[in-house]
Amino acid sequence: MQHDPRARPTLAVLVDLKNGWSSPWPRRLIETADWNSLRPLAELPHPILQKAREILGSEPVNDHPRGLIDCSGELRLAEVRSSQWRAGIWTDPDGVRWVVATGLAKGGHEDGDDFYQALAARCATVEGRDQLKPRDIDARILKTETAANMLTRWQLAIQRECLESLRDCPAGATRQRPLPDPVTGKPPIAVLRLTYEIEDGLDCFLVEFLECRRLGSRLHHQLERRVLTSIAPPAPDWDVAGGIYSAMEGSGHRSAQIERLTSVDARGELLTTEYGQMAHYAHQRHIGGSLVDGEAIRALCGVFFVATRNPDAFPECPACLTAYQELR
C-alpha cells in the first residue's frame, strides 16, 4: 500500500503541542486520545503542521525543506519554519515523513525550552533519539489511514466507471464495464452490466454484477452500494431478484445523474448515499442498546441508524436482506 507522502505528526508531538492551534477541536480530541476522530493526521490545523505538509507534501519531487537541523545528528531531521515555530521531520525507511519534534525558537533560553536546545538535548543520546521516532500506535494509525484512502480512491474509480456507463448507454442498450479490484487492480473485482430503457415516460435501469471475485464479502457489498448510489440513489430503494437490481426513476434522471456525477468527479468527491425510509437488519443486542441510549448502530448493509421507529412500517432494505440470507 502506498502511504500518504505528506509530513504527519507523531502522537507524542500532538500531545506536547498545546498552543498555537487555529481551531480548538483538535486539542480537545488530543486530550481525550480520540485518535479516530482526529484523522487524517496530515491535515491538522496548526501552523507548523500546515507548513510541514506544504514543504513536504503529496509530491516529494516538489519538496523544498530548508535543510537539515545540525543538532539532530544521526536522525538527520529536515527543518521546517513557520514564524517562530520550528519542526523537525524524520523520514523512515519506508519513505514516510514524520513530524517528530516541534517547538518555539526562543534564542537559546537557559531554561531549555528553546526548540533547538531541547532538540539537541534529546538527540545527544541513543535513547533520546529513539524516543523521538514513531511508536507502534503511530504505525497502526498510518496503516488504517492508508487503507481508508485506498478504499476511497477505489470507490471514486467505481463511481467514474458508473459515470462512463451512463454516458455510453442510450435507451434500449446494454453496456458492460470491468470494475477494478481495490488491491490488485487487475483482474477486475466484477463486471458491471447496465441496461437502460425508457418505459411509459420513466427511466428504467437494470444492474447486474458478473464474474464477481469477492462475492459475499464486505468489499462486494461496498461495491454494490457504490454502483447503485452512482446510478440511481437512494441505494436501498432498488429492487433485487435473482441477483438483478432494478430501479425506475422519473423522466430525465439519466441526464441529471450524469450531470451530478460529472460535478462530484471533477471535485474528487463521492456522491452522497441517500438511504430513504427502510427497515434495516442489525444485531438484536445493538438494537436494544440503541432504543435505550439513542445511539446510532450499524446495519448489515453498512448504514448507521437510530432504532426509534417500528420497522414493520417500512420496506426491507434489500442490501441488508441479502447480507442476512448469506449469514444464515
FENHU-V289104 format. One line per field, one symbol per residue. psi: psi as a letter, one per 40 degrees, with the letter a starting at -180 (. if undefined). Layout:
psi=???
This chain:
psi=ihiheihiiidddddegdieheiedddddddefgddeeihdeeighdddddddddgaegdeeigidaihdeebddfhihhhhbeiiihhhhideehhhhehiahheffhdeeehddddddddeeidddddddiiiddddddddddddddddddddddddddddddddegiheihihhihihddddiiidihhhhhhihhfeihhhhhihifhefheiddddddddddddddgiideeiihhfehhiihiiheddddddddddddddefihhhhheagihihihdddddddddefiiihideeihihgeihdeeiiihdddddddddd.
